[in-house]
Amino acid sequence: MATVGEILKAPEAGWKRINLTLDNVTYGGGTDSYNYGANTAYLGDTLRLNVYGAWVSFKFSGDKIRIIGTRATQYDDNVKINIDGVDSYFSERGNVNYAWQTLVFEKTGLSEGEHTVTITRVSYVDYNEQVHIDAIDVAEGEIIPAPTNLIATPGDSQVTLNWNVVTDATGYNVKRSTTAGGPYETIASNVSGTSYVDTNIVNGTTYYYVITAITADGESGNSNEASATPQAAPVEEGQGLLRVTMIDSSEREYQLSDSEINGFITWHQNHVSTDVASYMLKKKVGLQSSKEYLTFDKIISFEVIPLPTE
């Protein structure tokens, strides 16, 4: 039986190896995917926690877990791993460069069922004290992938959520907070599709959302967080036709917004007490636009004809 510190390029009997990628974990703080090429990591790439505070999180089902990583002389010797709220630590520092697919952590004797794992880089002395997480070995269970690419689109008194499908998911839970990073409240359970419209909200408030997937093995970790601020739709201004009869009996017609028409009416009503002798109106014939100035003492009358909204 393999022990911590040994290279383990294939899972032992009773274990099953699962590659960790950005698509089946939740991550943040400076975690990315790094490819070392063939004959290195399990499937060529690792999850790299390359700055202080970088982390990855996932859920799995079963009663034991092994972390497969990379050891090197400069790598972090104090990596924090939290399983179901309990902190432990392991090292990826070794005496050779580079020991690929090394068993760096093992935990057995867990209760049968779903477990949450978070791995965090807590050393910050040197950039080179990186953490490289390659894969996990578990028993008969599976890692439960979290939904990815959650997008929140604001509307009037609603936010529309869309996310990528999770293979074998039977449903999704929608969670919301008014604080970035949570805590989150579940607002919809076992949603069947990969979209949801949240209407129980207040315009002008910013909401933060995450999605979890439900599978036969349990509930996944959170998706990426997406936020949106719903806003009331702008009131569409009405339009009308202003028809002005001049002193020579000719007529002028202008298709204007309500505010433009009101401006003309106000000018006309107030002209006696002002020294503004003319009023400018924009006139458009086809694609040609022009400005026309009406002189107060040349106007006999005018009428406003409301136009139907489109």
C-alpha positions as CSV (number, residue, x, y, z in Angstrom):
1,M,0.0,0.0,0.0
2,A,1.3,3.4,-1.0
3,T,2.2,6.0,1.7
4,V,2.3,9.8,1.6
5,G,5.4,11.0,-0.3
6,E,5.5,8.1,-2.8
7,I,4.9,8.5,-6.5
8,L,1.7,6.9,-7.4
9,K,1.0,6.9,-11.2
10,A,-2.1,4.7,-11.0
11,P,-4.8,4.2,-8.4
12,E,-4.4,1.2,-6.2
13,A,-7.1,-1.5,-5.8
14,G,-10.2,0.0,-4.1
15,W,-9.4,3.5,-5.4
16,K,-10.5,5.4,-8.4
17,R,-8.6,8.3,-9.9
18,I,-10.4,11.5,-11.0
19,N,-8.6,14.3,-12.8
20,L,-9.2,17.8,-11.4
21,T,-9.8,20.6,-13.8
22,L,-11.2,24.1,-13.7
23,D,-14.4,22.6,-15.0
24,N,-15.1,20.3,-12.1
25,V,-14.0,22.4,-9.1
26,T,-14.8,25.9,-7.7
27,Y,-11.7,28.0,-7.5
28,G,-10.5,31.6,-6.8
29,G,-7.8,33.8,-5.5
30,G,-5.2,33.1,-8.2
31,T,-5.8,29.5,-9.2
32,D,-5.2,28.5,-12.8
33,S,-4.5,25.4,-15.0
34,Y,-0.9,24.7,-15.9
35,N,0.2,22.1,-18.4
36,Y,3.7,20.5,-18.0
37,G,3.4,18.4,-21.1
38,A,3.3,14.6,-21.6
39,N,4.6,12.1,-19.0
40,T,4.2,14.6,-16.2
41,A,0.9,15.1,-14.5
42,Y,-1.9,12.6,-14.6
43,L,-3.5,14.0,-17.8
44,G,-0.8,16.6,-18.6
45,D,-2.1,19.5,-16.5
46,T,-2.5,20.5,-12.8
47,L,-4.4,23.0,-10.9
48,R,-1.8,25.6,-9.8
49,L,-2.4,27.7,-6.7
50,N,0.3,30.3,-7.6
51,V,-0.3,33.1,-5.1
52,Y,-1.1,33.4,-1.4
53,G,-4.8,32.8,-0.7
54,A,-5.5,30.8,-3.9
55,W,-7.9,27.9,-3.4
56,V,-9.9,25.1,-5.0
57,S,-13.0,23.5,-3.6
58,F,-15.0,20.4,-4.6
59,K,-17.3,17.8,-3.3
60,F,-17.0,14.0,-3.5
61,S,-18.9,11.0,-2.2
62,G,-17.3,8.1,-0.5
63,D,-15.4,7.4,2.8
64,K,-11.8,8.2,1.8
65,I,-9.7,10.5,-0.4
66,R,-6.1,10.9,-1.6
67,I,-4.7,14.0,-3.1
68,I,-2.3,13.5,-6.0
69,G,0.1,16.4,-6.5
70,T,3.6,17.5,-7.6
71,R,6.6,17.7,-5.3
72,A,9.6,20.0,-5.8
73,T,12.3,21.6,-3.7
74,Q,10.7,25.0,-3.8
75,Y,7.0,24.1,-3.4
76,D,4.8,24.9,-0.4
77,D,5.5,22.8,2.7
78,N,2.3,23.9,4.5
79,V,-0.8,23.5,2.4
80,K,-4.1,23.7,4.1
81,I,-6.8,21.2,3.3
82,N,-10.2,21.5,4.9
83,I,-12.6,18.5,4.8
84,D,-16.1,19.1,6.1
85,G,-14.9,22.1,8.2
86,V,-11.8,20.4,9.7
87,D,-8.4,21.8,8.8
88,S,-5.3,19.6,8.1
89,Y,-2.0,20.4,6.4
90,F,0.3,18.6,3.9
91,S,3.5,19.4,2.2
92,E,4.5,19.4,-1.5
93,R,8.2,20.2,-0.8
94,G,10.5,17.4,-1.8
95,N,14.2,16.8,-2.4
96,V,13.9,16.4,-6.2
97,N,12.5,18.4,-9.1
98,Y,9.9,17.4,-10.1
99,A,8.1,14.4,-8.6
100,W,5.0,14.1,-10.7
101,Q,1.9,12.2,-9.5
102,T,3.0,12.0,-5.9
103,L,0.6,11.0,-3.1
104,V,0.7,14.1,-1.0
105,F,-2.3,13.6,1.3
106,E,-4.6,10.8,2.4
107,K,-7.7,10.7,4.6
108,T,-9.5,7.5,5.4
109,G,-12.3,6.6,7.9
110,L,-14.7,9.3,6.7
111,S,-18.4,8.7,7.1
112,E,-19.9,7.2,4.0
113,G,-21.6,10.0,1.9
114,E,-20.9,13.5,0.6
115,H,-17.9,15.5,1.7
116,T,-16.6,19.0,0.9
117,V,-12.9,19.7,0.4
118,T,-11.2,23.0,0.1
119,I,-7.4,23.3,-0.5
120,T,-5.8,26.7,0.1
121,R,-2.3,28.1,-0.3
122,V,-1.5,29.8,3.0
123,S,2.3,30.4,2.5
124,Y,3.2,33.8,1.0
125,V,7.0,34.1,1.4
126,D,7.9,33.4,-2.2
127,Y,6.1,33.1,-5.5
128,N,7.8,29.8,-6.2
129,E,6.1,28.2,-3.2
130,Q,3.4,27.1,-5.4
131,V,0.9,24.3,-4.9
132,H,0.1,21.9,-7.8
133,I,-3.0,19.7,-7.4
134,D,-3.2,17.0,-10.0
135,A,-6.0,14.5,-9.3
136,I,-7.8,12.8,-6.5
137,D,-8.2,9.1,-5.7
138,V,-11.5,8.2,-4.1
139,A,-13.4,5.0,-3.4
140,E,-16.4,4.1,-5.4
141,G,-17.8,7.6,-5.3
142,E,-17.4,10.4,-7.7
143,I,-16.4,14.0,-7.6
144,I,-19.5,16.1,-7.9
145,P,-18.8,18.9,-10.5
146,A,-20.1,22.3,-9.8
147,P,-21.9,24.3,-12.6
148,T,-19.7,26.7,-14.6
149,N,-20.1,29.9,-16.5
150,L,-23.0,31.3,-14.4
151,I,-24.2,34.6,-16.0
152,A,-26.7,37.0,-14.4
153,T,-28.6,39.4,-16.7
154,P,-30.5,42.2,-15.0
155,G,-34.0,43.4,-16.1
156,D,-36.9,45.4,-14.7
157,S,-37.7,43.7,-11.4
158,Q,-36.0,40.5,-12.4
159,V,-32.6,38.8,-13.0
160,T,-32.2,36.0,-15.5
161,L,-29.6,33.4,-14.7
162,N,-27.9,31.0,-17.2
163,W,-25.2,28.4,-16.6
164,N,-23.6,25.4,-18.3
165,V,-25.1,22.0,-17.9
166,V,-23.5,19.5,-15.5
167,T,-23.5,15.9,-16.9
168,D,-25.7,13.5,-14.9
169,A,-27.2,16.4,-12.9
170,T,-30.9,15.7,-11.9
171,G,-31.5,19.4,-11.0
172,Y,-29.9,22.6,-9.7
173,N,-30.3,24.7,-6.6
174,V,-30.3,28.5,-7.0
175,K,-28.7,30.5,-4.1
176,R,-28.7,34.3,-3.6
177,S,-27.1,36.9,-1.3
178,T,-27.0,40.7,-1.1
179,T,-23.3,40.4,-0.1
180,A,-20.5,39.3,-2.4
181,G,-19.2,35.9,-1.3
182,G,-22.3,35.1,0.7
183,P,-23.7,33.7,2.9
184,Y,-26.2,32.5,0.3
185,E,-29.9,31.6,0.8
186,T,-31.5,28.9,-1.4
187,I,-34.3,30.6,-3.4
188,A,-35.1,27.7,-5.8
189,S,-34.6,24.0,-5.4
190,N,-34.2,21.2,-7.9
191,V,-34.6,23.5,-11.0
192,S,-34.8,21.3,-14.0
193,G,-33.1,23.4,-16.7
194,T,-30.0,25.6,-16.9
195,S,-31.7,28.9,-16.6
196,Y,-33.8,30.6,-13.9
197,V,-35.6,34.0,-13.6
198,D,-35.6,35.6,-10.2
199,T,-38.5,37.9,-9.8
200,N,-38.6,38.3,-6.0
201,I,-36.3,41.2,-6.0
202,V,-36.1,45.0,-5.6
203,N,-34.9,47.3,-8.4
204,G,-31.6,49.1,-7.6
205,T,-30.3,46.3,-5.3
206,T,-27.3,44.3,-6.3
207,Y,-27.8,40.5,-5.9
208,Y,-25.1,37.8,-5.9
209,Y,-25.9,34.3,-7.1
210,V,-24.3,30.8,-7.2
211,I,-25.7,27.5,-8.5
212,T,-25.2,24.0,-7.2
213,A,-25.8,20.8,-9.1
214,I,-27.7,17.8,-7.7
215,T,-26.6,14.4,-8.7
216,A,-27.1,10.8,-7.5
217,D,-24.0,11.4,-5.3
218,G,-25.3,14.6,-3.7
219,E,-25.0,18.3,-4.1
220,S,-22.0,20.0,-5.7
221,G,-20.0,22.9,-4.5
222,N,-20.9,26.4,-5.6
223,S,-20.5,27.6,-9.2
224,N,-18.8,30.9,-9.9
225,E,-20.5,33.9,-8.4
226,A,-22.5,36.2,-10.7
227,S,-24.1,39.5,-9.8
228,A,-26.7,41.8,-11.3
229,T,-28.5,45.0,-10.3
230,P,-32.1,45.1,-11.7
231,Q,-33.3,48.5,-12.8
232,A,-36.7,49.9,-13.8
233,A,-37.2,50.1,-17.6
234,P,-37.0,53.6,-18.9
235,V,-40.4,55.2,-19.7
236,E,-40.8,55.4,-23.4
237,E,-41.7,58.9,-24.4
238,G,-44.8,59.4,-26.5
239,Q,-44.8,61.3,-29.8
240,G,-47.2,63.6,-31.6
241,L,-47.7,65.6,-34.7
242,L,-47.5,69.4,-34.3
243,R,-49.4,71.2,-37.0
244,V,-48.9,75.0,-37.1
245,T,-51.0,77.3,-39.2
246,M,-49.1,80.4,-40.3
247,I,-50.5,83.9,-41.0
248,D,-50.4,83.3,-44.7
249,S,-52.6,80.1,-44.2
250,S,-49.7,77.8,-44.9
251,E,-49.2,74.8,-42.5
252,R,-46.1,73.4,-41.0
253,E,-46.0,69.8,-39.6
254,Y,-43.4,68.3,-37.2
255,Q,-43.3,64.8,-35.7
256,L,-41.9,65.5,-32.2
257,S,-41.6,63.9,-28.8
258,D,-44.0,64.9,-26.1
259,S,-41.3,67.0,-24.4
260,E,-40.5,68.8,-27.6
261,I,-44.2,69.6,-28.1
262,N,-44.5,70.8,-24.5
263,G,-41.5,73.0,-25.0
264,F,-43.1,74.7,-28.0
265,I,-46.4,75.2,-26.1
266,T,-44.6,76.7,-23.2
267,W,-42.7,79.1,-25.5
268,H,-45.9,80.1,-27.2
269,Q,-47.8,80.7,-24.0
270,N,-44.9,82.7,-22.4
271,H,-43.9,84.7,-25.4
272,V,-45.8,87.8,-24.4
273,S,-43.6,88.1,-21.3
274,T,-40.3,87.2,-23.1
275,D,-38.1,88.7,-25.8
276,V,-37.7,85.4,-27.7
277,A,-39.3,86.1,-31.0
278,S,-38.9,82.7,-32.7
279,Y,-38.8,79.0,-31.8
280,M,-36.6,76.4,-33.4
281,L,-38.0,73.0,-34.4
282,K,-36.2,70.1,-36.0
283,K,-37.7,69.0,-39.3
284,K,-36.9,65.7,-41.0
285,V,-37.9,64.7,-44.5
286,G,-36.7,61.2,-45.4
287,L,-33.0,61.1,-44.4
288,Q,-32.6,64.9,-44.6
289,S,-32.8,66.8,-41.3
290,S,-33.1,70.6,-40.9
291,K,-33.9,73.2,-38.3
292,E,-36.9,75.5,-38.9
293,Y,-37.5,78.7,-36.9
294,L,-41.1,79.8,-36.4
295,T,-41.7,83.5,-35.7
296,F,-44.3,84.2,-33.1
297,D,-46.2,87.0,-34.9
298,K,-46.5,84.8,-38.0
299,I,-48.5,82.0,-36.2
300,I,-52.3,82.0,-36.2
301,S,-52.9,78.7,-34.5
302,F,-51.5,75.2,-33.9
303,E,-52.8,71.8,-33.0
304,V,-51.2,68.7,-31.5
305,I,-52.2,65.2,-32.9
306,P,-51.1,62.3,-30.7
307,L,-49.4,59.5,-32.6
308,P,-50.0,55.8,-31.8
309,T,-47.1,54.0,-30.0
310,E,-45.3,51.4,-32.1
